[in-house]
Every structure is written in C-alpha cells, then in structure tokens.
C-alpha cells in the first residue's frame, strides 16, 4: 500500500516525541498497521529548531494553512494546542478531505460537536486518544472494549500536575505553594499552572470521557469544576488520620434522564485503587453493567507517552481510512443519530458525604452549636478530631452522612455565621464510587 502521508502542526514536546517514536519504531508500526507512515511536512514557529529535530527530509513551513492545504497530505496531526487557530486549521483540514489526529482536549471539549459534525459530513476521521490520560487507551476502551455495556459511571485522576502536588503535600507535609514549586522545578507544572490546578484540564478530559461513556455531548461551560488551590497540608494530614487520601477527581455518572459531570478534590478510602495513584500518574475507572468495574492506569504526561497515543490513532487511520464511513468506529462511541441530548444534573441535587474542617472555640458549648447547626439542615455528623491551636481554638474535623449539595451549602453559610467559628469552613466531598 502507499504510505500514509502525515502533516504535523507543531513540533514541540509532543510533536518531537511523535517524530522520534515513529522513526525509531517504524518497522513494528508498519507490521501492525500494514501501511508505511511518512511525515512529509511540519508547520512550526522556529525553523532552526525544527531542522535540528527532523533534518532535511521533511518540508518545513511557518504557515500552518499552507500545510493543511497541501494536496500530498492524507492526515493532519494537530499538536500545537489552543482553541482558536487550532479550530480553524482542523476545520480547514476536514474541509480539504483530510483525516485529523489531535491531542487537544480543550479544542474538542469546547468545539467537539462542530468538529465531529464537519468530519462526518466530509467522511473523514477525527481521532483523539492522546487528548485524555495520554498513555492510557481509555477512549479505545470506551469506544470498543466496553461497547457491550451500559456505562453507569466513569471516574478518575486525569491531571498529573495536580496529582503530583497533592502527593507532595501528603507525603512531605508541606503546603500547596511549596508543593507547586516542587512540581515546577521538576517540570510537572507550567509557570502559569492555573489550567491544571484549577481543574480546567481535568474538566476538558471529563467532557470527552462522558461523551464516549453515555453518548451525549457535554457542554464544557456547564461542568462543575473545583481545583486544589485552597487545600492545606492539614487537610491531607487529617484525611490520612481518618483513613483517607485526597485526590482531584473527575466523576461522570449516568442518571435516568440526566448526567452528572463534576471535577473536584475528594476523599477516597486509603485502600481504594485510585487512592494509591501517586505522582504524575493517571488512572480511570469505568463501571459497566456487564463488565463490572475496570481500571486503566498509566503516565499522564510526557513526550513519548503522548506520542504513543498519537501514533495509535495514526494506525487506526491507516487501517480504516479506506473503509466506508458507516463501517468505522463512531467518533464518540455512539452513532451520531443515536446521540442523546441529556441535560446536566444540577449540582444542588447531587449527594455525597462530606469532610468539614471548622476552626472554632475548643469548648463543649461551641461544639454542640456546630452539631445543632448541621442537624438543622439534615446533616448527620460526628466530630472525629480536634487539633488545638495556640489561641485556644481548634480545627474540628467533621464527617457527615450523605446529603444533597444544596443542603450542605446552606449549612456552611450558617456555620460561618456562628460567633465561635473563625473564617471559612473547608468542605471536601467523600467519594465512594459505588
């Protein structure tokens, strides 16, 4: 067969890794795909740097539109990032009849409906395994391996930066700022880490997971998203003392007529499989009615780790490009006519148990006031620990029974108005993943 001719948008960390792995493992890749692969052109900002990576065998350009308009390219690999120019280029490539492979989770979470519709109309493939959990083939698992199942829920640790920071805070007993500096010094966090630590990156990935699990387009702007920036070392220490670990989780759950999609820190029992996922690693759990619960674990970042997923998508394109579009695996696991328009479940209606850390006077009267206030809003709770402060106050650690989020929010407002309570109450969900 003629080679699959590849044009690449970007030659940064992921692009360079893709070049290296494709070059190094070409024999095995061809043996699996049945078709040679050749990168014929790359669009970059820095031509000199690009020449040092690919040499003189590849056409280089600083005009990305020149690349997507080339007639001698079958598939465009988009690894440049961003959602504005990348969207224009991907749509132009699709209009030109080219397949697309992308690692851009933000692009697909925010513009996926438009891009997939354009691809279906033009009869081309958009593949995106590298957009979620990097080295873990979770999109393929949802689209193919678990196709017989009605998926009840998907949950996981899908941001390596936040997971590294929480691991550092828990293992070293250090605060968020110091753990973030460690992550930046070791290359796990960007100079501006907000995209990761505020939960945005995880929410982008969760939109794609939910779409493939439930067959519905999840509007990214409506996903409940919390980050890890307000957690303190004392929270991780208290959780550990109670037999829990704190992780930044993405949770997507199917209900009868809605879906629940949320990103937030959560307490997990220390013996839970996800609780043992440390450092920059990622893991995703899926519960299907036939399969039961399955776990997928692997690196959540890295040049060649991401390249592994990019090239897996290229192999899928090489195998199925000649197939009739109706015979290919659907872009989001479900045939387009079977996609459902399910609303997102309001966060006020979601239910979970809660960890509360309340700083207040260390007196029996103050503690009774705390419990009475919680009970008034239907929260059954116990004070599990008291950690004294020099000013005669104490950190009171409370665990509640499951309660609706709306009731929890009302209880927090009342707690913070009690004269004995100092500052804001720290509230973190306790997740069982049942």
Buried (B, 14 or more C-beta within 10 A) or exposed (E): EEBBBBBBBBBBBBBBBBBBBBEEBEEEBBEBBEBBBBBBBBBBEEEEEBEEBBEEEBBBBEEBBEBBBBEEBBBBBBBBBEBEBBBEBBBBBBBBEBBBBBBBBBBBBBBBBEBBEBBBEBEBBBBBBBBBBBBBBBBBBBBEBBEEBEBBBBBBBBBBBBBBBBBBBBEEEBBBEBBBBBBBEEEBBEEEBEBBBBBBBBBBBBBBBBBBBBBBBBBBEEBBBBBBBEBBBBBBBBBBEBEBBBBBBBBBBBBEEBBBBBBBBBBBBEEBBBBBBBBBBBBBBBBBEEBEBBEBBBBBBBBBBBBBBBBBBBBBBBBBBEEEBEEBBBBBBBEEEEBEEBEBBEBEEBBBBBBBBBBBBBEEEBBEBBBEBBEEBBBEBEBBBEBEEEEEBBBBBBBBBEBBBBBBEBBBEBBBEBEBBBEEBBBBBBBEBE
